């Protein structure tokens, strides 16, 4: 085994404080390593292979605690280690090993891959474990109103801690098996109906979603998703989803089930997206049904049935309740091409979010 991947034996003196400098040191080394492996030759961008150096980072900062100087370090509290397999590209440029791209083992497992294993992508392995184990994430969903051209006032907001996952499952069919989505990272909220029950948006208001990442010592933080969507755009997407199957769905309406539509809010400049569950509040008019049985709207959308005009219902008040589950579409590794998002448009309605800090100051209302 190469000595370069052995964890250092000389560690810093352990302190009783919970503050650990290993996370800051890891970020600095990742930044330096990525800068050193990226060079330019005759106008071309050349990425050097530094897998052994990435393996050393994994051994020192992820699998080991050589640079940890805290007695109870939260960065190494997770017992699981994630490994990303190297994807093989065939002559037809088809990527293989899709099913076994991710491996997970306990820290003490004798079956986990050995250091310098050529079948492991050590750069992505370091970054994935950093995201899953050493960062905390918080989502804030707020209902705001624009009080002046330069001011946006928060009316209601809800903050929740969320957990990253390299897998997902459909939120409208709970209980089904999950699908591996790596390199896309998802932040799901299973009980979103109860958590965001107070997030009610009305005409003239907008919904703002923010996802913040923090280190365990709360020394640094960064906003990785930030977007807003106006009520008018949200309602238009909500109504468009049901207009195809209105008359046929009326036959299945039951009073004990509230109808719920999922809308995807694409982040500004295509950076990530937030998937929202939209429901109409009771006693708010009869433009669309409040409840129905579980239906496959992908099949209903192919029937071509149009609902009656809404012109005779314009006098009813319009209010929607929005619950949010955030998904981060960032690629953990550079240079990887993602699958097109257009194949999901028939599944959930998707709208483009706007930036909330574009031309206005942000302040908290009373």
C-alpha positions as CSV (number, residue, x, y, z in Angstrom):
1,X,0.0,0.0,0.0
2,X,1.3,3.4,-0.9
3,X,2.6,5.4,2.1
4,X,1.0,8.5,0.6
5,X,-2.5,7.2,1.5
6,X,-1.6,6.2,5.1
7,X,-3.2,8.4,7.8
8,X,-0.8,10.6,9.6
9,X,0.2,9.3,13.0
10,X,1.2,12.6,14.5
11,X,-2.1,14.4,15.3
12,X,-2.7,17.7,16.8
13,X,-3.2,18.0,20.5
14,X,-6.8,17.1,21.3
15,X,-8.9,19.8,23.1
16,X,-12.1,19.6,25.0
17,X,-13.7,22.1,22.7
18,X,-16.2,20.9,20.1
19,X,-14.6,23.2,17.5
20,X,-12.5,21.2,15.0
21,X,-10.3,22.7,12.3
22,X,-10.2,19.6,10.2
23,X,-13.2,20.8,8.1
24,X,-11.5,24.1,7.2
25,X,-8.3,22.3,6.4
26,X,-10.1,19.9,4.2
27,X,-11.8,22.6,2.2
28,X,-8.5,24.4,1.7
29,X,-6.8,21.3,0.5
30,X,-9.7,20.5,-1.9
31,X,-9.5,24.0,-3.4
32,X,-5.7,23.8,-3.8
33,X,-5.8,20.3,-5.3
34,X,-8.4,21.3,-7.9
35,X,-6.5,24.4,-8.8
36,X,-3.3,22.4,-9.3
37,X,-4.8,19.6,-11.4
38,X,-6.4,22.2,-13.8
39,X,-3.9,23.4,-16.4
40,X,-4.1,25.0,-19.9
41,X,-2.1,23.8,-22.9
42,X,-2.4,25.5,-26.3
43,X,-5.9,26.7,-25.5
44,X,-7.1,23.4,-24.2
45,X,-8.1,22.7,-20.6
46,X,-6.2,19.8,-19.2
47,X,-7.2,18.0,-16.0
48,X,-4.4,16.0,-14.4
49,X,-5.0,12.7,-12.6
50,X,-4.5,13.2,-8.9
51,X,-6.3,10.1,-7.7
52,X,-3.6,9.2,-5.2
53,X,-3.8,12.7,-3.6
54,X,-7.6,12.5,-3.4
55,X,-7.2,9.1,-1.8
56,X,-4.9,10.6,0.8
57,X,-7.6,13.3,1.6
58,X,-10.1,10.5,2.0
59,X,-7.8,8.6,4.4
60,X,-6.9,11.6,6.5
61,X,-10.2,13.6,6.7
62,X,-13.0,11.2,5.9
63,X,-12.0,7.6,7.0
64,X,-9.6,8.9,9.6
65,X,-9.3,11.9,12.0
66,X,-5.6,12.7,11.6
67,X,-6.3,16.5,11.6
68,X,-9.1,16.5,14.2
69,X,-8.3,18.4,17.3
70,X,-11.6,18.2,19.1
71,X,-12.6,15.7,21.7
72,X,-16.1,15.2,20.4
73,X,-15.9,16.0,16.7
74,X,-19.2,16.0,14.9
75,X,-17.5,15.7,11.5
76,X,-16.8,12.0,12.2
77,X,-20.0,11.0,14.0
78,X,-21.5,9.1,11.0
79,X,-20.7,5.4,10.9
80,X,-21.2,5.0,7.2
81,X,-18.7,5.6,4.4
82,X,-19.8,6.2,0.8
83,X,-17.7,5.2,-2.3
84,X,-18.3,6.3,-5.8
85,X,-17.3,3.8,-8.5
86,X,-15.4,4.7,-11.6
87,X,-17.7,4.8,-14.6
88,X,-16.4,2.9,-17.7
89,X,-17.1,4.4,-21.1
90,X,-17.4,2.0,-24.0
91,X,-16.6,2.5,-27.6
92,X,-20.2,3.7,-28.2
93,X,-19.8,6.3,-25.5
94,X,-22.3,4.5,-23.2
95,X,-21.6,4.8,-19.6
96,X,-21.7,1.5,-17.7
97,X,-21.9,0.4,-14.0
98,X,-25.0,2.6,-13.4
99,X,-26.5,0.2,-11.0
100,X,-23.4,-0.1,-8.8
101,X,-22.1,3.4,-9.0
102,X,-22.5,4.0,-5.2
103,X,-21.3,1.7,-2.5
104,X,-21.8,2.2,1.3
105,X,-20.0,0.4,4.1
106,X,-19.6,0.8,7.9
107,X,-16.3,2.3,9.0
108,X,-15.2,-0.9,10.6
109,X,-16.4,-3.2,7.8
110,X,-13.6,-5.5,6.4
111,X,-15.3,-5.5,3.0
112,X,-15.0,-1.8,2.2
113,X,-12.7,-0.9,-0.7
114,X,-9.0,-0.6,0.1
115,X,-7.1,2.7,-0.4
116,X,-5.8,3.3,-3.9
117,X,-8.5,0.9,-5.3
118,X,-8.5,1.8,-9.1
119,X,-12.2,1.0,-9.3
120,X,-13.1,4.0,-7.0
121,X,-13.3,7.6,-8.1
122,X,-11.6,9.1,-5.0
123,X,-12.3,12.7,-5.9
124,X,-16.1,12.2,-6.0
125,X,-15.9,9.9,-3.0
126,X,-14.3,12.7,-0.9
127,X,-16.9,15.3,-2.1
128,X,-19.9,13.0,-1.5
129,X,-18.8,12.1,2.0
130,X,-18.2,15.8,2.7
131,X,-21.7,16.7,1.7
132,X,-23.4,13.8,3.4
133,X,-21.5,13.8,6.7
134,X,-19.8,17.1,7.4
135,X,-22.4,19.7,6.4
136,X,-25.8,20.8,7.8
137,X,-28.5,22.1,5.6
138,X,-31.5,24.3,6.4
139,X,-34.4,25.2,4.1
140,X,-36.5,28.3,4.6
141,X,-39.8,28.7,2.8
142,X,-41.3,32.2,3.1
143,X,-44.3,34.0,1.9
144,X,-43.4,37.6,0.9
145,X,-45.1,40.7,-0.5
146,X,-43.5,43.5,-2.4
147,X,-44.3,46.7,-0.5
148,X,-42.3,49.0,-2.7
149,X,-40.1,48.8,-5.8
150,X,-37.1,48.3,-3.5
151,X,-38.5,46.3,-0.6
152,X,-39.7,42.8,-0.1
153,X,-41.5,42.1,3.2
154,X,-41.7,38.6,4.8
155,X,-45.2,37.8,5.9
156,X,-44.7,34.2,7.1
157,X,-41.8,31.8,7.0
158,X,-40.9,28.3,8.0
159,X,-37.4,27.0,8.6
160,X,-36.5,23.3,8.7
161,X,-33.4,21.2,8.8
162,X,-33.1,18.9,5.8
163,X,-30.7,16.0,5.0
164,X,-28.9,15.4,1.7
165,X,-29.4,12.1,-0.1
166,X,-28.1,10.7,-3.4
167,X,-31.5,9.0,-4.0
168,X,-35.1,10.1,-4.3
169,X,-38.6,8.8,-4.5
170,X,-41.8,10.3,-5.8
171,X,-43.4,12.4,-3.1
172,X,-46.9,11.7,-4.5
173,X,-46.6,8.0,-3.9
174,X,-45.0,7.4,-0.5
175,X,-43.8,4.0,0.4
176,X,-42.3,3.1,-2.9
177,X,-38.7,2.2,-3.4
178,X,-36.1,4.9,-3.9
179,X,-34.1,5.6,-7.1
180,X,-30.4,6.4,-7.1
181,X,-29.9,9.9,-8.5
182,X,-26.2,10.5,-8.0
183,X,-24.6,12.9,-8.9
184,X,-27.8,14.8,-8.2
185,X,-28.4,15.4,-4.5
186,X,-31.9,15.6,-3.1
187,X,-33.3,17.2,0.2
188,X,-36.6,15.5,0.8
189,X,-39.2,16.4,3.5
190,X,-41.5,13.5,4.0
191,X,-44.0,15.1,6.3
192,X,-44.2,18.3,4.2
193,X,-48.0,18.6,4.6
194,X,-47.8,19.1,8.3
195,X,-44.6,21.1,8.4
196,X,-45.6,23.7,5.8
197,X,-49.3,23.8,6.6
198,X,-49.0,27.5,7.5
199,X,-47.4,28.5,4.2
200,X,-50.4,30.0,2.5
201,X,-49.9,32.3,-0.5
202,X,-52.5,34.8,-1.8
203,X,-52.9,37.1,-4.8
204,X,-50.1,39.7,-4.9
205,X,-47.7,37.6,-2.8
206,X,-44.8,35.3,-3.7
207,X,-43.1,32.2,-2.3
208,X,-39.4,32.3,-1.6
209,X,-37.2,29.2,-1.1
210,X,-33.7,29.3,0.3
211,X,-31.3,26.4,1.0
212,X,-28.3,27.1,3.2
213,X,-25.3,24.8,3.9
214,X,-23.3,25.2,7.1
215,X,-20.4,23.4,8.6
216,X,-20.9,21.5,11.9
217,X,-19.1,24.2,13.9
218,X,-21.2,27.0,12.4
219,X,-18.1,28.9,11.3
220,X,-19.1,29.3,7.6
221,X,-22.2,29.0,5.5
222,X,-23.3,29.4,1.9
223,X,-26.6,29.8,0.1
224,X,-26.8,27.0,-2.5
225,X,-30.3,27.6,-3.7
226,X,-32.4,30.8,-3.7
227,X,-35.4,31.6,-5.8
228,X,-38.9,33.0,-5.7
229,X,-42.1,32.6,-7.6
230,X,-45.2,34.9,-7.8
231,X,-48.7,33.7,-7.0
232,X,-49.9,34.3,-10.5
233,X,-47.2,32.0,-12.0
234,X,-47.8,29.3,-9.4
235,X,-51.6,29.4,-9.9
236,X,-51.2,29.2,-13.7
237,X,-49.0,26.1,-13.4
238,X,-51.4,24.6,-10.8
239,X,-54.5,25.1,-13.1
240,X,-52.7,24.0,-16.2
241,X,-51.9,20.7,-14.6
242,X,-55.5,19.9,-14.0
243,X,-57.2,21.4,-17.1
244,X,-56.6,18.3,-19.2
245,X,-58.6,15.9,-17.0
246,X,-61.1,18.1,-15.2
247,X,-64.4,16.5,-16.4
248,X,-63.2,12.9,-16.1
249,X,-61.7,13.5,-12.6
250,X,-65.0,14.8,-11.3
251,X,-66.3,11.3,-11.3
252,X,-63.7,10.2,-8.7
253,X,-64.0,13.2,-6.3
254,X,-64.3,12.1,-2.7
255,X,-64.6,14.4,0.4
256,X,-61.9,12.7,2.4
257,X,-59.0,13.4,0.1
258,X,-57.6,16.8,-0.8
259,X,-56.4,17.2,-4.4
260,X,-52.7,18.0,-4.6
261,X,-50.5,19.0,-7.5
262,X,-46.8,19.1,-7.7
263,X,-45.0,22.0,-9.3
264,X,-41.2,22.2,-9.9
265,X,-39.7,25.6,-9.4
266,X,-36.5,25.8,-11.4
267,X,-33.8,27.9,-9.7
268,X,-32.4,31.1,-11.3
269,X,-30.1,30.4,-14.2
270,X,-31.1,26.7,-14.1
271,X,-29.4,26.1,-10.7
272,X,-31.3,23.4,-8.9
273,X,-35.0,23.2,-8.4
274,X,-37.6,23.1,-5.6
275,X,-40.5,20.7,-6.0
276,X,-43.7,22.1,-4.4
277,X,-47.0,20.5,-3.5
278,X,-49.8,22.9,-4.1
279,X,-53.3,22.5,-2.6
280,X,-56.3,24.8,-2.6
281,X,-57.6,25.8,0.8
282,X,-61.2,24.8,1.7
283,X,-64.0,27.4,1.3
284,X,-62.0,29.3,-1.3
285,X,-64.2,28.9,-4.4
286,X,-64.8,26.1,-6.8
287,X,-62.5,26.8,-9.7
288,X,-60.9,23.4,-9.2
289,X,-61.8,20.4,-7.0
290,X,-60.6,20.2,-3.5
291,X,-60.3,16.4,-3.3
292,X,-60.1,13.4,-5.5
293,X,-59.0,9.8,-5.5
294,X,-55.4,8.9,-6.4
295,X,-55.2,9.2,-10.2
296,X,-52.4,8.8,-12.7
297,X,-52.4,12.3,-14.3
298,X,-49.9,11.2,-16.8
299,X,-52.5,9.0,-18.3
300,X,-55.3,11.5,-17.9
301,X,-53.2,14.1,-19.7
302,X,-53.3,12.0,-22.8
303,X,-57.1,12.1,-23.0
304,X,-57.3,15.6,-24.4
305,X,-60.3,16.5,-22.3
306,X,-60.7,20.2,-21.7
307,X,-62.5,21.7,-18.7
308,X,-65.2,24.4,-18.9
309,X,-64.3,28.1,-18.9
310,X,-63.3,29.8,-15.7
311,X,-64.8,33.2,-16.7
312,X,-67.9,32.7,-14.5
313,X,-65.8,31.9,-11.5
314,X,-63.6,35.0,-11.4
315,X,-65.4,36.5,-8.4
316,X,-64.2,33.8,-6.0
317,X,-61.2,34.6,-3.8
318,X,-58.0,32.9,-4.9
319,X,-55.7,31.3,-2.3
320,X,-53.3,28.4,-2.5
321,X,-51.3,26.5,0.1
322,X,-47.8,25.6,-0.9
323,X,-45.6,23.0,0.7
324,X,-42.0,22.6,-0.4
325,X,-39.5,19.9,-0.8
326,X,-36.1,21.0,-2.1
327,X,-33.9,19.2,-4.5
328,X,-30.4,20.3,-5.4
329,X,-29.4,19.6,-8.9
330,X,-25.7,20.3,-8.5
331,X,-23.1,18.0,-10.0
332,X,-20.6,16.9,-7.4
333,X,-18.0,16.3,-10.1
334,X,-16.9,18.6,-12.9
335,X,-17.1,17.5,-16.5
336,X,-20.0,15.1,-16.2
337,X,-23.0,15.5,-18.5
338,X,-26.4,15.1,-17.0
339,X,-29.5,13.5,-18.4
340,X,-31.8,16.0,-19.9
341,X,-34.5,17.4,-17.6
342,X,-37.0,17.6,-20.4
343,X,-38.1,14.0,-19.9
344,X,-39.7,15.0,-16.6
345,X,-42.0,17.7,-17.9
346,X,-44.9,15.3,-18.4
347,X,-44.5,14.2,-14.8
348,X,-44.6,17.6,-13.0
349,X,-45.3,21.1,-14.1
350,X,-42.1,23.1,-14.2
351,X,-41.7,26.9,-13.9
352,X,-38.7,29.2,-13.8
353,X,-38.0,31.0,-10.6
354,X,-36.8,34.6,-10.3
355,X,-34.0,36.0,-8.1
356,X,-35.4,37.6,-5.0
357,X,-32.5,40.1,-4.7
358,X,-32.8,41.5,-8.2
359,X,-33.3,45.2,-7.8
360,X,-34.7,45.2,-4.2
361,X,-33.6,45.2,-0.6
362,X,-34.6,42.3,1.6
363,X,-36.0,43.0,5.1
364,X,-38.0,41.2,7.7
365,X,-41.5,42.5,8.4
366,X,-43.1,42.7,11.8
